[in-house]
Amino acid sequence: MGSEVKQVQSTNDSSIVSKCSMVGLGYFQDDFLKCFVTKQSRRAPLINRGYYVRAKAVDHCLKQFLLLTKDHPVRQILSLGAGFDSLYFRLKACGLLEKTVVIEIDFPAVVHRKRALIRANQELAALVGSVDSAESGLLQLEGTDYKLLAVDLNDLQMLDLGLTKANFNPTVPTLVLSEVVITYLTNERSSALIKWAADSLSSAVFVIYEQICPDDPFGLVMRQHFRQLNSTLHAVAQYPNAKAQRKRFAELGWEDCTCIDMNEFYFGLIPEEERRRTDFLEPFDEYEEWHLKCSHYFILSASKGEMVHYPLLKLPADFALKIPVTFNNKTIVISPIRTDLVFLGLKRYGHRSSAVVPHIVITTGGYGESECAGQHSRLKDIHCMANFGDRWISATVQAKQAENIWGERMFHSMTMLSDQRCIVIGGRSSPLCAFQEVLCCEFNNLTSSDPSSIEISAEAVDCSGKKPSPRWRHSAAEVIYKDRKYLFVYGGRSSSEMVLTDCHFLDLDNFTWVQIPVEGPYPEGRHSHTATCWNDSIIVACGLGKGTMPLGCIYQIQPTDSGFRWQKFQCHPAIVPRYSHTAHVIDDKLLLVGGVWIHSDPVPGVTVIDLKTGESQNYQLSVANVKWPLMLHNHSSVLLEEEKQLLITGGGGNCFSFGTHLNVLPALLNIAEIL
């Protein structure tokens, strides 16, 4: 047995442990998965959510098939590469397999282990019924409505022979299931298998759960992960999107095909009440990676014969998640900074960066790689970058009196004021521990050529007035009202609230939280949005709203004689909803940089909105100069106005089970040609 085959088989063991973890926390009901796991292990919340939506998608297709074919005298489920899947036992215990035969197929080594586990477990054996099993041969276990075949799917002749031994009937309605299985076959072999099913079965539906979008940054990390495991994903390169998958099945003999990504499935076919239930099963704050994971997996249902009339993935008539996006012909070049030294300290995400003076950038907090290279943790260091000529140098600097007050925070706000003070508000250490205090930082020795010699003093300010609740992923911006300077704080989330709707004003002269009336059409609650100063107003853009749906609306909050007023800003064309982006205003234009969107397939680059006319344009990035997958979410950016550049610091995140990806170096984005 080749090493790649062994590695593919081992994906069964890790997958079943992850499924069991998800079930154990209440995401999904399955009392039988634990029977196939020797040692349970709790997975990270992102992994649990990923396996939850996978389980829901496959379960949805199975139950729809069983419901729509209930009047037929016999139905069949043919599970390819079934591994230790418990679908037969779960559905049988619920009484859903009446008049249904389940046939599972996998490598002989996997089937032998599963057969032994079933025979050793009284509950499993009782559900199978009378069990006839052989110690060798293709048909390893045979019950009244359950068959277990030891067949390599590369060998269609042996597959035919095994199905004949299992009394498989090609004329009755049949669901063929491949849950991240046939992508491990070469494309020639998997296409032959798909065509074999179309040619052999009279009335059938082929259900696939697999990966897509291999060439964007998340997709590159995903593919590299499987290559390192010696489990190459073959299909995703040749069939990279839903359109290519539908075309593939049409060309191989299937009459109809529906293919949707997991964001479409999650929002279109999982009820809102169920989505709300899972939001509170465990602390969670990895929305970017969750949406990216869902955009890189699909559920497909291809049908033929009578099954064409029984669609399994029928989205509501009023549901349309995908939005066509048009990009300007110009692209924006992005390149890593030039540095002569080993550049440490900015492989992180969830941090904040600001320019103290035009050539010096301070970065605080986030999660990433400490100066003990390779170790990932929440960071409490303060990092300084300095630009001298065409080179950048960096150093970690110490803040006086900050050791006990700074904390290991991420997703805080850090606002550089017009008087060169810096105000830090909120953030979190974990989703259960948010910060409330206000920190005020001041800087000295800014003319030094050595960034490590810059002096920073920081203190926690005891603000009077009604304090905002602890929060993170909020926004903060300086605004002037009746000749007084205020810090405007809006939105975010907390340990108990998924989104916050409130806004607050901090008087920057006496550090008092004051009540200023705000009128107008109030925006819906959001976090991971941006708030940017424009003239005497603030532009609040996009964000993640209630129910974890990205928002595409832009609001302007303007001063009036009696306070402030919200006003919705109209863009044409309307912008694609996004969040976890950064934003800047230059020359009366709002630049939205990067972020995460789920309504379109290309990753967001830069959207430019003319604040005087409302006209918007999208630009893609030219990343040829960047030698790593460039992730523009959870990043920070600094406007270098004189150079007409944006400095991108950090970015990336935990890429599902594929590992944490952090952008290697800061990068410069040239925006002169789009202004």
C-alpha positions as CSV (number, residue, x, y, z in Angstrom):
1,M,0.0,0.0,0.0
2,G,1.4,3.4,-1.0
3,S,2.1,6.1,1.4
4,E,-0.5,8.4,-0.1
5,V,-3.2,5.8,0.2
6,K,-2.2,5.3,3.9
7,Q,-2.4,9.0,4.4
8,V,-5.8,9.3,2.8
9,Q,-7.0,6.5,5.0
10,S,-5.7,8.4,8.1
11,T,-7.9,11.4,7.2
12,N,-10.8,9.1,8.4
13,D,-9.4,9.0,11.9
14,S,-8.9,12.7,12.3
15,S,-12.2,13.5,10.7
16,I,-14.2,11.2,13.0
17,V,-12.6,12.7,16.1
18,S,-13.5,16.2,14.9
19,K,-17.1,15.1,14.2
20,C,-17.3,13.6,17.7
21,S,-16.0,16.8,19.2
22,M,-18.7,18.8,17.4
23,V,-21.4,16.4,18.5
24,G,-20.2,16.4,22.1
25,L,-20.7,20.2,22.3
26,G,-24.3,20.0,21.1
27,Y,-23.9,21.2,17.5
28,F,-25.4,18.1,16.0
29,Q,-27.2,15.1,17.2
30,D,-25.5,11.7,16.7
31,D,-25.3,9.1,19.4
32,F,-23.2,6.7,17.5
33,L,-20.1,8.6,16.4
34,K,-18.5,7.9,19.8
35,C,-18.7,4.2,19.1
36,F,-16.0,4.6,16.4
37,V,-13.6,6.8,18.4
38,T,-11.1,5.3,20.7
39,K,-10.0,8.6,22.3
40,Q,-12.1,11.7,22.1
41,S,-10.5,15.2,21.9
42,R,-12.1,18.6,22.0
43,R,-11.4,20.6,18.9
44,A,-11.1,24.4,18.6
45,P,-14.4,26.2,18.0
46,L,-13.6,26.9,14.4
47,I,-13.1,23.2,13.7
48,N,-16.4,22.4,15.5
49,R,-18.3,24.9,13.4
50,G,-16.7,23.7,10.2
51,Y,-17.7,20.1,10.9
52,Y,-21.1,21.2,12.0
53,V,-22.0,22.8,8.7
54,R,-20.5,19.8,6.9
55,A,-22.7,17.5,8.9
56,K,-25.8,19.7,8.3
57,A,-25.2,19.8,4.6
58,V,-24.8,16.1,4.2
59,D,-27.7,15.4,6.6
60,H,-29.9,17.8,4.7
61,C,-29.3,15.9,1.4
62,L,-29.9,12.5,3.0
63,K,-33.1,13.5,4.7
64,Q,-34.5,15.3,1.6
65,F,-33.7,12.2,-0.5
66,L,-35.5,9.9,2.0
67,L,-38.5,12.3,2.3
68,L,-38.9,12.8,-1.5
69,T,-38.6,9.1,-2.3
70,K,-40.8,7.9,0.6
71,D,-43.4,6.4,-1.7
72,H,-41.0,4.1,-3.5
73,P,-40.9,0.5,-2.4
74,V,-37.0,0.5,-2.2
75,R,-34.3,3.2,-2.0
76,Q,-30.6,2.9,-1.7
77,I,-27.8,5.0,-0.3
78,L,-24.3,4.2,-1.7
79,S,-21.6,5.9,0.5
80,L,-18.2,6.1,-1.2
81,G,-15.2,6.2,1.1
82,A,-17.5,6.0,4.1
83,G,-14.8,5.5,6.6
84,F,-16.2,5.4,10.2
85,D,-19.3,7.5,9.2
86,S,-22.3,6.7,11.4
87,L,-25.0,7.8,9.0
88,Y,-26.6,4.3,8.8
89,F,-26.9,3.9,12.6
90,R,-28.1,7.5,13.2
91,L,-30.8,7.4,10.5
92,K,-31.8,3.8,11.4
93,A,-32.3,4.7,15.1
94,C,-34.5,7.7,14.1
95,G,-36.7,5.4,12.0
96,L,-35.8,7.1,8.7
97,L,-34.4,4.0,6.8
98,E,-37.6,2.2,6.1
99,K,-37.4,0.5,2.7
100,T,-33.8,1.7,2.4
101,V,-30.6,-0.2,1.9
102,V,-27.3,1.5,2.9
103,I,-24.1,0.2,1.2
104,E,-20.8,1.6,2.4
105,I,-17.5,1.2,0.5
106,D,-13.9,1.9,1.6
107,F,-10.4,0.5,1.5
108,P,-10.2,-3.0,2.9
109,A,-8.1,-1.9,5.9
110,V,-10.7,0.7,6.9
111,V,-13.6,-1.7,6.4
112,H,-11.9,-4.4,8.5
113,R,-11.6,-2.0,11.4
114,K,-15.2,-0.8,11.1
115,R,-16.5,-4.4,10.9
116,A,-14.7,-5.3,14.1
117,L,-16.1,-2.2,15.9
118,I,-19.6,-3.0,14.8
119,R,-19.4,-6.7,15.8
120,A,-17.9,-5.7,19.2
121,N,-20.7,-3.2,20.0
122,Q,-24.1,-4.7,20.9
123,E,-26.1,-1.6,20.1
124,L,-24.5,-1.3,16.6
125,A,-24.9,-5.0,15.9
126,A,-28.5,-4.9,17.0
127,L,-29.3,-2.0,14.5
128,V,-27.6,-3.9,11.7
129,G,-29.8,-7.0,12.5
130,S,-28.7,-10.4,11.5
131,V,-25.0,-10.0,10.8
132,D,-23.3,-12.3,8.3
133,S,-19.6,-11.4,7.9
134,A,-16.7,-13.0,6.2
135,E,-13.0,-12.7,7.1
136,S,-12.1,-12.0,3.5
137,G,-13.7,-11.0,0.2
138,L,-15.4,-7.9,-1.0
139,L,-18.6,-8.1,1.1
140,Q,-17.2,-7.9,4.6
141,L,-20.5,-7.4,6.5
142,E,-24.1,-8.0,5.5
143,G,-27.2,-7.1,7.5
144,T,-30.8,-6.8,6.6
145,D,-30.4,-3.3,5.2
146,Y,-26.7,-2.6,5.6
147,K,-23.7,-3.8,3.5
148,L,-20.1,-3.1,4.1
149,L,-17.8,-3.5,1.0
150,A,-14.0,-3.6,0.9
151,V,-13.3,-2.1,-2.5
152,D,-10.7,0.4,-3.8
153,L,-12.7,3.0,-5.7
154,N,-9.9,3.2,-8.4
155,D,-11.1,-0.3,-9.6
156,L,-14.5,0.0,-11.2
157,Q,-14.6,-3.6,-12.2
158,M,-14.2,-4.7,-8.6
159,L,-16.8,-2.1,-7.5
160,D,-19.3,-3.7,-9.9
161,L,-18.5,-7.1,-8.6
162,G,-18.8,-6.0,-5.0
163,L,-22.1,-4.3,-5.6
164,T,-23.4,-7.5,-7.3
165,K,-22.5,-9.5,-4.2
166,A,-24.4,-6.9,-2.1
167,N,-27.5,-7.3,-4.3
168,F,-27.3,-3.6,-5.4
169,N,-30.2,-2.7,-7.6
170,P,-29.3,0.0,-10.2
171,T,-33.0,0.6,-11.2
172,V,-34.3,2.0,-7.9
173,P,-33.8,5.6,-6.6
174,T,-30.2,5.8,-5.3
175,L,-28.2,8.5,-3.5
176,V,-24.5,8.3,-4.1
177,L,-22.5,10.1,-1.4
178,S,-18.9,11.3,-1.6
179,E,-17.9,13.3,1.5
180,V,-14.4,14.6,0.7
181,V,-13.5,11.3,-1.0
182,I,-13.2,11.3,-4.8
183,T,-11.0,14.4,-4.8
184,Y,-8.2,12.2,-3.5
185,L,-8.5,10.1,-6.8
186,T,-6.8,11.4,-9.9
187,N,-9.2,13.4,-12.0
188,E,-9.2,10.7,-14.6
189,R,-10.3,8.1,-12.1
190,S,-12.8,10.3,-10.3
191,S,-14.4,11.3,-13.6
192,A,-14.6,7.6,-14.6
193,L,-16.4,6.9,-11.3
194,I,-18.9,9.8,-11.8
195,K,-19.6,8.6,-15.4
196,W,-19.9,5.0,-14.2
197,A,-22.6,6.1,-11.8
198,A,-24.4,8.1,-14.5
199,D,-24.3,5.1,-16.9
200,S,-25.2,2.4,-14.4
201,L,-28.0,4.0,-12.4
202,S,-31.5,4.7,-13.8
203,S,-32.7,7.2,-11.2
204,A,-30.0,8.7,-9.0
205,V,-28.5,11.7,-7.2
206,F,-24.8,12.2,-6.7
207,V,-24.0,14.2,-3.6
208,I,-20.5,15.6,-3.1
209,Y,-19.0,17.7,-0.3
210,E,-15.5,19.0,-1.4
211,Q,-13.2,22.0,-1.7
212,I,-13.2,24.9,-4.2
213,C,-11.4,28.2,-4.9
214,P,-7.8,26.8,-4.8
215,D,-6.0,29.9,-6.0
216,D,-6.8,32.7,-3.6
217,P,-4.7,33.1,-0.4
218,F,-6.9,30.8,1.7
219,G,-7.1,28.3,-1.1
220,L,-3.3,28.2,-1.5
221,V,-2.8,27.5,2.2
222,M,-5.5,24.8,2.0
223,R,-3.8,23.1,-0.9
224,Q,-0.4,23.3,0.7
225,H,-1.7,21.7,3.8
226,F,-3.0,18.7,2.0
227,R,0.2,18.4,-0.1
228,Q,2.2,18.3,3.1
229,L,0.0,15.5,4.4
230,N,0.7,13.6,1.1
231,S,-3.0,13.8,0.4
232,T,-3.2,15.9,-2.7
233,L,-6.6,17.4,-3.7
234,H,-6.8,16.6,-7.3
235,A,-10.2,17.9,-8.4
236,V,-9.9,21.4,-7.0
237,A,-7.3,22.5,-9.5
238,Q,-9.2,21.4,-12.6
239,Y,-12.7,22.2,-11.2
240,P,-12.0,25.3,-9.1
241,N,-15.5,26.7,-8.7
242,A,-19.2,25.8,-8.8
243,K,-19.6,26.6,-12.5
244,A,-16.8,24.1,-13.4
245,Q,-18.3,21.5,-11.1
246,R,-21.7,21.8,-12.8
247,K,-20.1,21.6,-16.2
248,R,-18.1,18.5,-15.2
249,F,-21.2,16.6,-14.1
250,A,-23.2,17.7,-17.2
251,E,-20.4,16.4,-19.5
252,L,-20.3,13.1,-17.6
253,G,-24.0,12.2,-18.1
254,W,-25.9,13.9,-15.3
255,E,-29.0,15.8,-16.3
256,D,-29.2,18.4,-13.6
257,C,-26.7,19.8,-11.1
258,T,-26.9,22.3,-8.2
259,C,-23.7,23.4,-6.5
260,I,-23.5,25.9,-3.7
261,D,-20.8,26.9,-1.3
262,M,-21.2,26.5,2.4
263,N,-22.0,30.1,3.0
264,E,-25.0,29.8,0.7
265,F,-26.0,26.6,2.4
266,Y,-25.6,28.1,5.9
267,F,-27.6,31.2,5.2
268,G,-30.1,29.7,2.7
269,L,-30.9,26.3,4.2
270,I,-30.2,26.4,7.9
271,P,-33.0,28.2,9.7
272,E,-32.2,31.4,11.5
273,E,-33.3,30.0,14.9
274,E,-30.8,27.1,14.5
275,R,-28.0,29.4,13.5
276,R,-28.7,31.5,16.6
277,R,-28.6,28.4,18.8
278,T,-25.1,27.4,17.6
279,D,-23.8,30.9,18.1
280,F,-23.8,30.5,21.8
281,L,-22.6,26.9,22.2
282,E,-19.1,28.0,22.9
283,P,-17.1,31.2,22.8
284,F,-16.3,32.1,19.2
285,D,-14.6,35.0,17.5
286,E,-13.1,33.7,14.3
287,Y,-15.7,35.0,11.9
288,E,-13.2,35.7,9.1
289,E,-11.8,32.2,9.0
290,W,-15.3,30.7,9.4
291,H,-16.6,32.6,6.3
292,L,-13.5,31.8,4.4
293,K,-13.7,28.1,5.3
294,C,-17.3,28.1,4.1
295,S,-16.5,29.8,0.8
296,H,-13.9,27.1,0.1
297,Y,-16.2,24.1,0.4
298,F,-19.3,23.2,-1.5
299,I,-22.2,20.8,-1.4
300,L,-23.3,19.5,-4.8
301,S,-26.3,17.5,-5.9
302,A,-26.4,16.1,-9.5
303,S,-29.4,14.1,-10.6
304,K,-30.7,12.0,-13.4
305,G,-33.8,10.0,-14.3
306,E,-36.7,10.4,-12.0
307,M,-34.5,12.1,-9.4
308,V,-34.3,15.2,-11.6
309,H,-37.8,16.1,-10.3
310,Y,-36.7,15.9,-6.6
311,P,-34.2,18.7,-6.0
312,L,-32.2,18.2,-2.7
313,L,-30.7,21.7,-2.6
314,K,-33.5,24.1,-3.3
315,L,-32.8,27.5,-2.0
316,P,-35.7,29.8,-1.0
317,A,-37.0,31.8,-4.0
318,D,-36.2,35.1,-2.3
319,F,-32.6,34.1,-1.4
320,A,-29.7,35.3,-3.4
321,L,-26.4,35.6,-1.7
322,K,-24.1,36.0,-4.7
323,I,-23.6,39.5,-6.1
324,P,-21.8,40.0,-9.5
325,V,-18.8,42.4,-9.0
326,T,-17.1,44.4,-11.7
327,F,-13.5,45.4,-11.4
328,N,-11.7,48.3,-13.0
329,N,-9.2,47.4,-15.6
330,K,-6.4,48.9,-13.6
331,T,-4.8,46.8,-10.9
332,I,-3.0,48.1,-7.8
333,V,0.5,46.9,-7.3
334,I,1.4,45.7,-3.8
335,S,5.0,44.8,-2.8
336,P,6.8,43.8,0.4
337,I,8.7,46.6,2.1
338,R,12.4,46.9,1.5
339,T,14.5,46.2,4.6
340,D,18.1,45.3,5.1
341,L,17.5,43.5,8.4
342,V,15.7,40.5,9.7
343,F,12.2,42.0,10.3
344,L,10.6,40.6,13.4
345,G,7.5,41.4,15.3
346,L,4.7,42.0,12.7
347,K,3.6,38.5,11.8
348,R,0.3,39.0,13.6
349,Y,-3.4,39.7,13.2
350,G,-6.1,41.5,15.2
351,H,-3.5,44.2,16.0
352,R,-3.7,48.0,15.4
353,S,-1.1,50.2,13.6
354,S,-1.0,54.0,13.4
355,A,1.5,56.6,12.2
356,V,2.8,58.8,15.0
357,V,4.5,61.0,12.5
358,P,4.7,60.4,8.8
359,H,7.8,58.1,8.9
360,I,7.2,56.3,12.2
361,V,4.4,53.6,12.7
362,I,3.5,52.1,16.0
363,T,1.8,48.7,16.3
364,T,0.1,47.3,19.4
365,G,-1.5,44.0,20.4
366,G,-2.8,41.2,18.2
367,Y,-2.1,37.5,18.0
368,G,0.9,36.1,16.2
369,E,4.6,35.2,16.3
370,S,6.6,36.5,19.2
371,E,10.2,37.3,18.9
372,C,10.8,33.8,20.0
373,A,10.3,32.8,16.4
374,G,7.7,30.1,15.8
375,Q,5.7,30.6,19.0
376,H,2.2,32.0,18.5
377,S,0.4,33.8,21.3
378,R,-1.5,37.0,22.1
379,L,1.0,39.8,22.1
380,K,1.5,42.7,24.5
381,D,4.6,44.2,23.0
382,I,4.7,47.6,21.3
383,H,6.3,47.5,17.9
384,C,7.8,50.4,16.0
385,M,8.6,50.8,12.3
386,A,10.7,53.6,10.9
387,N,11.2,54.6,7.3
388,F,14.5,56.1,6.3
389,G,14.9,56.7,2.6
390,D,13.8,53.6,0.8
391,R,14.3,51.2,3.7
392,W,12.3,50.3,6.8
393,I,13.7,49.2,10.1
394,S,11.9,47.8,13.1
395,A,12.2,47.3,16.8
396,T,10.2,46.5,19.9
397,V,9.9,49.4,22.3
398,Q,9.1,49.5,26.0
399,A,6.3,51.7,27.3
400,K,6.9,53.3,30.6
401,Q,4.3,52.3,33.3
402,A,2.6,50.1,30.8
403,E,3.6,46.6,32.0
404,N,0.6,46.1,34.3
405,I,-2.0,47.9,32.3
406,W,-1.3,47.0,28.7
407,G,-2.4,43.3,28.7
408,E,-2.4,40.9,25.8
409,R,-5.2,42.5,23.8
410,M,-6.5,42.1,20.3
411,F,-9.3,43.8,18.2
412,H,-8.9,47.0,20.2
413,S,-9.1,50.5,18.8
414,M,-6.0,52.7,18.6
415,T,-6.7,56.3,17.5
416,M,-3.9,58.7,16.8
417,L,-5.1,62.2,17.8
418,S,-4.3,65.5,16.1
419,D,-2.1,66.4,19.1
420,Q,0.0,63.2,18.7
421,R,-1.5,61.5,21.7
422,C,-2.8,58.0,21.1
423,I,-6.0,56.6,22.7
424,V,-6.4,52.8,23.1
425,I,-9.9,51.5,24.0
426,G,-11.2,48.0,24.6
427,G,-10.0,44.8,23.0
428,R,-10.0,41.4,24.4
429,S,-7.7,38.7,25.6
430,S,-10.3,35.9,25.0
431,P,-13.9,36.0,23.9
432,L,-14.8,35.8,27.6
433,C,-12.5,38.6,28.7
434,A,-12.9,42.0,27.2
435,F,-11.1,45.2,28.3
436,Q,-13.0,48.4,29.3
437,E,-10.2,50.8,30.3
438,V,-9.0,53.8,28.3
439,L,-5.2,54.0,27.8
440,C,-3.5,57.3,26.8
441,C,-0.1,57.0,25.1
442,E,2.4,59.8,24.4
443,F,5.6,59.6,22.4
444,N,9.1,61.2,22.7
445,N,12.4,61.1,20.8
446,L,10.6,60.7,17.5
447,T,13.5,62.2,15.5
448,S,15.8,59.3,16.3
449,S,17.1,57.1,13.6
450,D,16.9,54.1,15.9
451,P,13.2,53.1,16.5
452,S,14.2,51.2,19.7
453,S,15.1,54.5,21.3
454,I,11.6,56.0,20.9
455,E,10.0,56.6,24.2
456,I,6.4,55.8,24.9
457,S,4.6,56.5,28.1
458,A,1.2,54.9,28.7
459,E,-1.3,55.3,31.5
460,A,-4.8,54.1,32.2
461,V,-7.1,57.1,32.4
462,D,-9.8,57.2,35.0
463,C,-12.7,58.6,32.9
464,S,-15.7,60.1,34.5
465,G,-19.3,59.8,33.1
466,K,-21.1,56.7,32.0
467,K,-18.5,54.3,30.6
468,P,-19.2,52.1,27.5
469,S,-19.5,48.4,28.2
470,P,-16.3,46.3,27.6
471,R,-16.0,45.6,23.9
472,W,-13.8,44.7,21.0
473,R,-14.0,44.9,17.2
474,H,-15.5,48.4,17.6
475,S,-14.4,51.6,15.9
476,A,-13.1,54.9,17.3
477,A,-12.4,58.2,15.5
478,E,-11.7,61.8,16.6
479,V,-14.4,64.4,15.8
480,I,-14.8,68.1,16.6
481,Y,-18.1,69.3,18.0
482,K,-18.6,73.0,19.0
483,D,-14.9,73.5,19.1
484,R,-14.2,70.6,21.5
485,K,-12.5,67.4,20.5
486,Y,-14.2,64.1,21.2
487,L,-13.5,60.4,20.5
488,F,-16.5,58.8,18.9
489,V,-16.8,55.1,19.8
490,Y,-19.3,53.0,17.9
491,G,-20.4,49.3,17.7
492,G,-18.3,46.2,18.3
493,R,-19.2,43.1,20.2
494,S,-18.9,41.9,23.8
495,S,-18.8,38.6,25.6
496,S,-22.6,38.5,25.8
497,E,-23.7,40.5,22.7
498,M,-22.9,39.4,19.2
499,V,-23.2,43.0,17.9
500,L,-23.5,46.3,19.7
501,T,-25.5,49.3,18.4
502,D,-24.5,52.0,20.8
503,C,-22.3,55.0,20.3
504,H,-20.3,57.1,22.8
505,F,-18.4,60.4,23.0
506,L,-15.3,60.8,25.1
507,D,-14.3,64.5,25.8
508,L,-10.6,64.5,25.1
509,D,-9.9,67.6,27.1
510,N,-11.1,66.3,30.5
511,F,-11.6,62.5,29.7
512,T,-15.3,62.5,30.5
513,W,-17.8,60.3,28.7
514,V,-20.6,62.7,27.7
515,Q,-24.1,62.3,26.4
516,I,-24.6,64.0,23.0
517,P,-27.9,63.5,21.2
518,V,-27.8,61.5,18.0
519,E,-30.7,61.5,15.6
520,G,-31.5,60.1,12.2
521,P,-31.9,56.5,10.9
522,Y,-29.7,54.6,13.2
523,P,-27.5,51.9,11.6
524,E,-28.0,48.3,12.6
525,G,-25.5,46.9,15.0
526,R,-22.2,45.8,13.7
527,H,-18.6,45.0,14.4
528,S,-15.4,44.7,12.4
529,H,-16.4,47.9,10.5
530,T,-14.5,51.1,10.0
531,A,-15.0,54.7,11.1
532,T,-13.0,57.3,9.2
533,C,-12.9,61.1,9.5
534,W,-14.1,63.2,6.5
535,N,-14.2,67.0,7.0
536,D,-16.3,67.5,10.1
537,S,-18.1,64.1,9.9
538,I,-17.3,60.4,10.3
539,I,-17.9,57.8,7.7
540,V,-18.9,54.3,9.1
541,A,-18.5,51.6,6.5
542,C,-19.7,48.0,6.3
543,G,-19.0,45.5,9.1
544,L,-20.5,42.2,10.3
545,G,-24.1,42.5,11.4
546,K,-26.5,40.5,13.4
547,G,-26.5,36.8,12.4
548,T,-23.0,37.0,11.1
549,M,-24.0,38.5,7.8
550,P,-21.6,41.0,6.2
551,L,-23.0,44.5,5.6
552,G,-22.6,46.7,2.6
553,C,-24.1,49.9,3.9
554,I,-22.2,53.2,4.6
555,Y,-23.4,55.8,7.1
556,Q,-22.2,59.4,7.7
557,I,-22.6,60.9,11.2
558,Q,-22.6,64.7,11.0
559,P,-22.7,67.4,13.7
560,T,-25.8,69.5,14.0
561,D,-26.8,72.4,16.2
562,S,-28.3,69.9,18.7
563,G,-25.8,67.0,18.5
564,F,-25.2,64.6,15.7
565,R,-27.3,63.0,13.0
566,W,-26.9,59.7,11.2
567,Q,-27.4,59.8,7.4
568,K,-27.2,56.8,5.0
569,F,-24.7,57.3,2.3
570,Q,-25.7,56.1,-1.2
571,C,-23.1,54.4,-3.4
572,H,-23.6,53.6,-7.1
573,P,-23.1,50.9,-7.9
574,A,-23.8,49.5,-4.5
575,I,-20.7,48.0,-2.9
576,V,-20.2,44.4,-2.0
577,P,-20.8,43.8,1.7
578,R,-17.6,43.1,3.6
579,Y,-16.0,43.3,7.0
580,S,-12.5,43.1,8.7
581,H,-11.3,45.7,6.2
582,T,-9.5,48.9,6.8
583,A,-10.4,52.3,5.5
584,H,-8.9,55.7,4.7
585,V,-10.0,59.0,3.3
586,I,-7.8,60.9,0.9
587,D,-8.7,63.6,-1.6
588,D,-12.5,63.2,-0.8
589,K,-12.3,59.5,-1.6
590,L,-13.0,56.7,0.8
591,L,-10.7,53.6,0.3
592,L,-11.9,50.3,1.6
593,V,-8.9,47.9,1.8
594,G,-9.2,44.2,1.8
595,G,-11.6,42.5,4.2
596,V,-13.8,39.4,3.9
597,W,-16.9,39.1,1.7
598,I,-19.1,36.1,1.0
599,H,-21.2,37.6,-1.8
600,S,-18.6,37.2,-4.5
601,D,-15.8,34.8,-5.3
602,P,-12.7,37.0,-6.0
603,V,-11.1,38.2,-2.8
604,P,-11.7,41.9,-2.2
605,G,-8.9,44.3,-3.2
606,V,-9.5,48.0,-2.8
607,T,-12.9,49.7,-3.3
608,V,-12.8,53.5,-3.9
609,I,-15.9,55.6,-3.2
610,D,-16.1,59.2,-4.3
611,L,-17.6,60.9,-1.2
612,K,-18.9,63.8,-3.3
613,T,-20.6,61.8,-6.0
614,G,-21.1,58.4,-4.4
615,E,-19.5,56.7,-7.4
616,S,-17.7,53.4,-6.4
617,Q,-15.1,51.3,-8.2
618,N,-13.4,48.0,-7.4
619,Y,-9.8,47.3,-8.0
620,Q,-8.0,44.0,-7.8
621,L,-4.4,43.7,-6.5
622,S,-1.4,42.7,-8.4
623,V,0.4,40.4,-6.0
624,A,3.2,39.2,-8.3
625,N,5.8,40.8,-6.1
626,V,4.5,39.0,-2.9
627,K,6.0,35.5,-2.5
628,W,3.5,34.3,0.1
629,P,-0.4,34.0,0.2
630,L,-1.3,37.6,1.0
631,M,-4.3,37.7,3.3
632,L,-5.9,41.2,3.6
633,H,-8.1,40.6,6.6
634,N,-7.4,41.0,10.3
635,H,-4.7,43.4,9.0
636,S,-4.0,47.1,9.8
637,S,-3.1,49.8,7.3
638,V,-1.5,53.2,7.5
639,L,-2.0,56.0,4.9
640,L,1.3,57.5,3.8
641,E,-0.3,60.5,2.2
642,E,2.7,62.2,0.8
643,E,3.9,59.0,-1.0
644,K,0.3,58.1,-2.1
645,Q,0.9,54.7,-0.5
646,L,-0.8,52.4,2.0
647,L,1.4,50.5,4.4
648,I,-0.2,47.1,5.2
649,T,0.9,45.5,8.5
650,G,0.1,42.0,9.6
651,G,-3.0,40.1,8.6
652,G,-4.0,36.5,8.3
653,G,-5.6,34.1,10.7
654,N,-6.3,30.5,11.7
655,C,-7.1,28.8,8.4
656,F,-9.5,26.1,9.7
657,S,-7.5,22.9,10.3
658,F,-4.8,24.0,7.8
659,G,-2.8,26.0,10.3
660,T,-2.3,29.6,11.2
661,H,-1.2,31.8,8.3
662,L,0.5,35.1,9.0
663,N,1.6,37.6,6.3
664,V,5.4,37.5,6.3
665,L,6.3,41.2,5.9
666,P,4.5,44.5,5.8
667,A,3.7,45.6,2.3
668,L,3.2,48.8,0.4
669,L,0.2,49.4,-1.8
670,N,0.6,52.1,-4.4
671,I,-2.7,54.1,-4.8
672,A,-1.6,57.1,-6.8
673,E,-3.2,55.9,-10.1
674,I,-6.6,55.3,-8.6
675,L,-7.1,58.6,-6.8
